């Protein structure tokens, strides 16, 4: 006589946490990204650390399985002088033999931080009067309705920075009225 007993086997997925590095740099007018830091010779900037293999706890990738490091796409970026926690975001690709159902993969993102530059960036602004005389050193008496002054502005930046990003900040600041007319000759800060 043969006894047959049906049972169910459950294979629990292994847990893996993928962690990106925390990165920082001094402000230079360009985005802080993992790819930018890697290009600046910080070879660890694109590293992703995976939970170490632990047979008893069911953690980590088994041998010859994991992610394709070269295919990791870093999506986090920062331009302003500040620190943003968990901003070094990324997307990954599993190796072909690494089945999604065998793993519970979570991501932990490193921080991104841009610190103030050693030297202040100096902006030189020159105003030029228009041909009809409006613009620099002109005024209009307020008549109770919306008025505007039209002028040509020339901006130059002392130092080696990404001029395009600085100009974008100037335009955004001027939209918020952060540039005061009394400071036209020498703006030292932007908001």
Long-range contacts (C-beta under 8 A, 24 or more apart in sequence): 11-102, 12-58, 13-101, 13-102, 13-103, 13-104, 14-58, 14-59, 14-60, 14-61, 14-62, 14-102, 14-103, 14-104, 15-51, 15-58, 15-59, 15-103, 15-104, 15-106, 16-50, 16-51, 16-59, 16-60, 16-61, 16-103, 16-104, 16-105, 16-106, 17-50, 17-51, 17-105, 17-106, 17-107, 17-108, 18-48, 18-49, 18-50, 18-67, 18-90, 18-92, 18-105, 18-106, 18-107, 18-108, 19-48, 19-49, 19-50, 19-107, 19-108, 19-109, 19-110, 20-47, 20-48, 20-74, 20-76, 20-88, 20-89, 20-90, 20-107, 20-108, 20-109, 20-110, 21-45, 21-47, 21-88, 21-110, 22-88, 22-110, 22-111, 22-112, 22-113, 23-88, 23-110, 23-111, 23-112, 23-113, 24-83, 24-111, 24-112, 24-113, 24-114, 24-115, 25-114, 25-115, 26-114, 26-115, 26-116, 26-117, 26-118, 27-81, 27-114, 27-115, 27-116, 27-117, 28-117, 28-160, 28-161, 28-162, 29-121, 29-161, 29-162, 29-163, 29-165, 29-166, 30-79, 30-161, 30-162, 30-165, 31-77, 31-78, 31-79, 32-77, 32-78, 32-79, 32-112, 32-113, 32-114, 33-74, 33-76, 33-77, 33-78, 34-74, 34-76, 34-88, 34-90, 35-74, 46-72, 46-74, 48-72, 48-90, 48-92, 61-98, 61-103, 64-95, 64-97, 65-95, 65-97, 65-98, 65-102, 66-94, 66-95, 66-98, 67-92, 67-93, 67-94, 67-95, 67-98, 68-92, 68-93, 68-94, 68-95, 76-109, 76-112, 77-112, 78-112, 78-113, 78-114, 79-114, 79-165, 80-114, 81-114, 81-115, 81-116, 82-113, 82-114, 83-111, 83-112, 83-113, 83-114, 84-111, 84-112, 84-113, 85-111, 86-110, 86-111, 87-111, 87-112, 88-112, 119-159, 120-188, 121-157, 121-158, 121-159, 121-161, 121-166, 122-157, 122-158, 122-159, 122-188, 123-155, 123-156, 123-157, 123-158, 123-166, 123-170, 123-186, 123-187, 123-188, 124-155, 124-156, 124-157, 124-158, 124-186, 125-153, 125-154, 125-155, 125-184, 125-185, 125-186, 125-187, 126-153, 126-154, 127-151, 127-152, 127-153, 127-154, 127-184, 127-185, 128-152, 128-153, 128-154, 136-184
